[in-house]
């Protein structure tokens, strides 16, 4: 709802009413079958060139692009690298670390964490 209020302030209430009008919604629903397959915006494709890392108290979390355009979340420390799961985006993987929903009890069960709130605060390296 907050987003809609922001749009109304910037674009005007008439624009917002048009977007939310019943006729507009019906026309968008009719067009769904004819839409081309979704393509990733260029900014997300360029993200695939990076590996992200975050040094935590329990080891280093790594987020790296996989061959199938998903993102792998790993935990590493002392010569061991463990895959925690695959995600649709690097942001989703980073969010699972922040919200302690990685599926790894060594992290998810901790009472205090020091994880960044967003992927933008993780370290990143260019993949060669």
C-alpha positions in Angstrom: 0.0 0.0 0.0 2.9 2.3 0.8 4.2 1.9 -2.8 0.8 2.8 -4.2 0.7 6.0 -2.0 4.2 7.0 -3.3 3.1 6.4 -6.9 0.0 8.5 -6.3 2.1 11.4 -4.9 4.6 11.3 -7.8 2.4 10.5 -10.8 -0.9 11.9 -9.6 -4.1 10.3 -8.4 -5.6 10.1 -11.9 -2.7 7.9 -13.1 -3.2 5.6 -10.1 -6.9 5.3 -10.7 -6.2 4.4 -14.3 -3.8 1.7 -13.2 -6.2 0.2 -10.7 -9.3 0.5 -12.9 -11.2 -2.6 -13.6 -11.0 -2.2 -17.4 -7.2 -1.9 -17.2 -6.9 -5.0 -15.1 -9.1 -7.0 -17.4 -7.0 -5.9 -20.5 -3.8 -7.0 -18.7 -5.3 -10.3 -17.8 -6.3 -10.9 -21.4 -2.8 -10.1 -22.6 -1.1 -12.5 -20.3 -1.3 -15.4 -22.7 0.4 -13.3 -25.4 3.3 -12.0 -23.4 6.8 -13.0 -24.5 8.9 -14.9 -22.0 10.3 -12.7 -19.3 13.9 -11.5 -19.7 16.1 -10.4 -16.9 16.9 -6.7 -16.8 20.5 -5.9 -17.8 21.5 -5.0 -14.2 20.6 -8.5 -13.0 22.6 -10.1 -15.8 25.6 -8.0 -14.9 25.3 -9.3 -11.3 26.0 -12.8 -12.6 29.6 -11.7 -13.0 30.1 -11.5 -9.2 30.7 -13.7 -6.2 29.4 -12.3 -2.9 30.8 -13.0 0.5 30.1 -12.2 4.1 32.5 -13.0 7.0 30.3 -14.1 10.0 31.3 -15.4 13.4 30.6 -19.0 12.2 32.4 -18.8 8.9 32.2 -17.2 5.5 28.9 -17.2 3.6 29.3 -17.2 -0.2 26.7 -16.5 -2.9 27.8 -17.4 -6.4 26.1 -17.7 -9.7 25.4 -21.3 -10.9 25.2 -22.5 -14.5 21.4 -22.7 -14.6 21.1 -18.9 -13.7 20.3 -19.8 -10.1 22.4 -18.7 -7.1 24.1 -21.0 -4.7 24.5 -20.2 -1.0 27.5 -21.7 0.7 29.1 -21.6 4.1 32.8 -22.1 4.4 35.5 -22.3 7.1 38.7 -24.2 7.7 38.9 -25.8 4.3 35.3 -26.9 4.1 32.6 -25.5 1.8 29.0 -26.6 2.3 26.2 -25.9 -0.1 23.2 -24.6 1.8 20.8 -24.2 -1.1 19.9 -22.7 -4.5 18.0 -19.4 -4.9 16.3 -17.5 -7.7 18.4 -14.4 -7.0 21.5 -13.4 -5.0 19.2 -11.0 -3.1 17.0 -13.9 -2.0 20.1 -15.9 -0.8 21.4 -12.9 1.2 17.9 -12.4 2.7 17.9 -16.0 3.9 21.1 -15.4 5.7 19.8 -12.2 7.3 16.5 -13.8 8.3 18.2 -17.0 9.6 16.3 -19.2 7.2 19.3 -20.9 5.5 18.5 -24.4 6.6 21.8 -24.7 8.5 21.3 -24.9 12.2 24.8 -23.6 13.0 23.5 -20.2 11.8 19.7 -20.3 12.0 19.7 -21.2 15.7 22.1 -18.5 16.8 20.6 -15.9 19.2 22.7 -13.0 17.9 23.8 -12.5 14.3 25.8 -9.9 12.5 24.5 -10.4 9.0 24.0 -7.4 6.6 20.4 -6.5 5.9 20.9 -6.5 2.2 23.2 -8.0 -0.5 24.4 -4.5 -1.3 26.4 -4.6 2.0 28.1 -7.9 1.2 31.7 -8.0 -0.3 31.8 -8.8 -4.0 34.5 -10.1 -6.3 34.5 -10.2 -10.1 34.3 -13.8 -11.5 36.9 -14.4 -14.2 
